[in-house]
Structures are given as structure tokens and as C-alpha cells.
Amino acid sequence: TILGAEFGKERQGRRAIIVRALYGLKSAGAAFRQHLATCLAHLGYQSSKGDPDAWLKPAIKPETNEEYYEYLFVYTDDILAISVDPSSIMEKLNKYFTLKPGSIKPPDLYVGAKLRKVVLPNGTKAWAQSSSHYIQTVVKNLEEWLRGRDMKLPSKAETPLPTTYRPEMDVTPPLGPEDANYYQSLIGILRWTVEIGRVDITTETSMLAAHLALPRYGHLLAAIRIFAYLKKKHNARMVFDPTYPKINMDTFQDVDWRPFYGDMAEPLPPTAPAPRGKSVVLRCFVDADHAGDLVTRRSRTGYIQFINMAPIAWYSKKQGSIETSTFGSEFAAAKTAIEANRGLRYRLRMMGVPIDGPTYTYVDNMSVVKNTSSPESVLRKKSNAIAYHAVRESAAMGEAIIGYVPTGDNSADLMTKVLPSGDRRTRLIEGLLWDL
């Protein structure tokens, strides 16, 4: 190469052999973000304290004079603008940064998932996210790998895993280094598939991910079966339905907690921007699989969070301690969900989103419901005290309210158990995914 002026006057114009290319310096990323932040601040945007890469700016809809916030969501050098007129925002940014030709357009791809607008049966417009293209691509690569070993995907896979298979009980031979590395890559792909919307394989992926350190041949076959299931049911979309849910208030009890926890109130962040726009209703479905791990007897926590009718976060993980009762495992799961709800409420408030009421939290264990709706109930198990009082205090301050949902209608059941093929599994999945 011919050295330019950036190499100094004494070297400019000389020939040099490139030994290695460096993509920026260690501080280049931070410098770019600081430069971008300066430009966005100049345009009137403010970084959210709940997420520093979410930027907001007060605006007014010209047709209705309704106050709302314009948003810019930044991921490295990709920017998503949400506004009545997002194109004009991107054109302004184009004066600071030269954008790729044709890049100013409605979003059609998000980290491997296809995005498009849909019209719901009630006429409501919504965004839908599909991982079909991503799944078909990775399945094609897996099938090519299997052909090289005279193997193929199972022809029948109505569910990700059979209910009789327990990864922790697998005693098949350990994989060699090469196959173990490939198994780990498959689990990474499955994790990302869950991340972009395939909630129906969350528990199965989590169970297999617990064996990354010493995977066995049976674990590899189980992962391959999940891909066979995905191939058969790749055409699934997660629809972010903005309509308000119908809350049956008879499910929840209004009680006076003051004699037990004093004049509690949900702490509101003092630096939150003034709320603008339509309020949202938050819901959370929680479940626990008591002593589900047959080796360690640890329980599994699962929850799914909703904003209005849109699922936006899901979780499946073994609990950190062994609970000796269903009561304890359910309260430990409720505590984890309550903390997640608190974080979600904070992030939304720091983005100026008004929240309508408490987070309606559904569990399928009547002991949890009674102990969080009856202030006079007494804890008789000291080991569960922290989770017990954390959940009750959240209810006392009005941050959350706990209600009962039948197990057959609890969508968080998908986050804790390997469910068999049938009406119940289908009904729960159809509440989260379309066109499965």
C-alpha cells in the first residue's frame, strides 16, 4: 500500500507491506458513541437513564396535537427511529453521518428475524416478527453436516423433546472435542432462536444448555431433534399486539396492607421524564417446576412478561437453591418475576411511557395467591422469608398484584416443563405465536 498523510510527513508516499489490519483502536467504539451522542443531543434528543442507547425527544402529532415522544434506538451503528415522520429524522442524521443508499426505510430485519406489519382480525395494525428465514438457513447447514455423517433429521418431531427424555439423566458416551464444539454451536443457535421469538423451545434449550461443559451423544441427538421440530414448524410469527387486555378484576383482591407494611408506595424515579402518549398495561405469568431436575432436585423458574397483548420477555432457568416444597419454589419464582417486573416498569418510565395500574401477575399456585392477598397470613417456613416478604411488599406498595390462573391457561408453563403434544400445549403456544 502507499502510506497516506496519517502516517506522518516522513513516511507519506512510501510503500509498505500490510502484515495485519486493525479495525480501529480500543477506544474507537467509545469515541464513535460519544460523537453520536453529541450529534443526537444537538438534535434535541436525551439519552434514557433506563437504557443509554434509547434516545427520546418530546414531540407533538400535527394532526391531533397529541403529545408523544420520538425515539431513536441505537445498536452500534444501526439506528431505529420511531416517530410520526421517521424519514425526516433519518435525513437529519444523514447530515452528520453518510447513511447507506436505500437504508432509510421501514425496518424489515432485526438480528436475524424478519419484521413486517400485519392487520389483526379486529382491524388493529401491529408489527410481527418471524424467525422463519433464520431457522431455514441454520437447518440447511445442519442437514449438510448430518449428510457428511450419514445421518438426517428425525422425520417425526411434534414437540421439541419427548417428555420422557431428561438430559440430566443421560448416560450416553461423552462427545469428542470436535463434536462437543459443534454441539455448543448448536446450543448457541438455539439460544438466539429463542431470543428472536421462538418461545416454544425455551425450556428445552435451557435444559440442554446446562450440559455445555460435558455434552453427551444423547444431548447432541436431542438438539438435532429440536431443529427437526423447528424445520416442521418454522412458519411462526410473534405479533406485538398493542390492544389492551381484558383484566378480570374478580381475580385480584384489594386489601389493606398498612397495618403490616405501613404506608407503602411504589418508588417513582425522580428523574423520569413526564409521561406522554397512551398508557400501557403490564402483565406477567409465572410458574415453577418443583424439584424438576432429577439429579440436583432444583426447581425451575419461568415467566413471560406482556405489554398490553404483546409478549416482550421470557425466562426459564433453574433456581439457585434447592427448595424443599412447592410453596418455596413458587415463591422463589414469584420473587424473580417481581424483580423483572420492577425493572421493566423502571425502563418504561424512564422512556416517558405511562403505566396503567400495577403489573397483573398470574400464578397457578393458590398458596402464593392467598399469602399475597391475605395480610394476616403467617409464614411458617423461615427459609422462604425473603421471597415471601419481597412479593408481599410489592403487592403492598401497589407495584404488583397477584391473581390465580388455572395451570392449563398459564403460558409460563411453557417456560418450566417439557409439555406433551396435545391441545394444552397447542393452546398455550397459540397465545404467543401465530401460524405455527
RAGI-V249315 format. One record per pair of residues at least 12 apart in sequence whose ideal C-beta (glycine too) atoms are under 7 Angstrom apart, sorted by the first residue. I is the first residue (numbers start at 1). J is the second residue. Records with the same first field share a line. If there is no record, write none. Layout:
I->J / J
//
This chain:
1->16 / 18
2->15
3->16
36->74
39->96
40->55 / 72
43->92
44->57
45->57 / 72
48->350 / 351
49->271 / 350
50->346 / 347 / 350 / 351
51->347
53->73 / 74 / 75
54->71 / 73 / 351
55->71 / 72 / 74
56->69 / 70 / 71 / 273 / 351 / 352
57->69 / 70
58->276
59->83
61->84
67->276
68->276 / 277
69->276 / 277 / 352
70->82 / 83 / 89
79->93
80->107
87->104
90->104
110->129
111->196
112->131 / 134 / 192 / 196
113->129 / 130 / 131 / 134 / 196 / 197
114->130 / 132 / 133
115->127 / 129
116->128
118->239
120->241
122->243
124->242 / 243
126->239 / 240 / 241 / 242
127->240
128->237 / 238 / 239
129->196 / 197 / 237 / 238
130->236 / 237
131->193 / 196 / 197 / 198
132->234 / 235
134->193 / 196
135->193 / 230 / 234
136->234
138->189
139->227 / 230 / 231
142->227
153->224 / 227 / 228 / 231
154->225 / 228
157->225 / 228 / 229 / 232
158->421
159->229 / 420 / 421
160->201 / 204 / 226 / 229
161->204 / 222 / 225 / 226 / 418
163->418 / 420
165->222
166->294
167->207 / 208 / 210 / 211 / 219 / 222
168->293 / 294 / 295
169->294
170->216 / 218 / 219
172->216 / 217 / 218
173->216 / 217
174->214 / 216
175->215 / 216 / 217 / 220
179->220
180->215
183->215 / 219 / 220 / 223
184->212
186->223
187->205 / 208 / 209 / 212 / 223
190->205 / 223 / 226
191->205 / 209
193->230
197->238
198->236
199->311 / 314 / 414 / 432
200->414 / 429 / 433
201->226
202->314 / 316 / 414 / 415
203->316 / 414 / 415 / 416 / 417 / 418
204->226 / 418
206->316 / 317
208->222 / 223
233->436
235->435
236->433 / 434 / 435 / 436
237->433 / 434 / 435
238->311 / 432 / 433
239->434
240->310
241->308 / 309 / 310
242->308 / 310
243->308 / 309
244->281 / 308
245->281 / 283 / 308 / 309
247->360
251->403 / 404
252->401 / 403
253->373
255->373 / 375
257->375 / 396
259->375
260->375
261->393 / 396
264->393 / 396 / 397
265->397 / 398
266->397 / 398 / 399
268->349
269->346 / 349 / 350
272->349 / 350
273->352
274->352
275->352 / 353 / 354
276->352
277->353 / 354
279->354 / 355 / 356
280->307 / 308 / 348 / 353 / 355 / 356
281->308 / 356 / 357
282->307 / 341 / 344 / 345 / 355 / 359
283->306 / 359 / 360
284->303 / 305 / 337 / 341 / 359 / 361
285->303 / 304 / 362 / 405 / 410 / 411 / 412
286->303 / 333 / 334 / 337 / 361 / 362 / 363 / 412
287->302 / 333 / 364 / 410 / 412 / 413 / 415 / 416
288->300 / 301 / 329 / 330 / 332 / 333 / 416
289->416 / 417
290->323 / 326 / 329
292->416
293->318
296->322
297->322
298->318 / 319 / 322
299->319 / 323 / 329
300->316 / 317 / 318 / 319 / 416
301->315 / 317 / 319 / 332 / 333 / 336
302->315 / 316 / 412 / 415 / 416
303->315 / 336 / 337 / 340 / 412 / 415
304->411 / 412 / 415
305->340 / 341 / 344
311->432
313->340
314->415
315->340 / 415
316->415 / 416
319->332
326->365
327->367 / 381 / 384
328->381 / 383 / 384
330->363 / 365 / 367 / 368
331->368 / 384 / 387 / 388 / 391
332->387
334->363 / 368 / 387 / 391
335->387 / 390 / 391
337->361
338->390 / 391 / 394 / 400
341->359 / 361 / 400
342->399
345->359
358->398 / 399 / 400 / 401
359->399 / 400
360->401 / 403
361->400 / 401 / 402
362->403 / 405 / 410
363->402 / 404 / 405
364->404 / 405 / 406 / 407 / 410
366->404
368->402
369->402 / 403 / 404
371->388
372->391 / 392 / 395 / 402
373->402
408->424
411->428 / 431 / 432
413->428
414->428 / 429
//
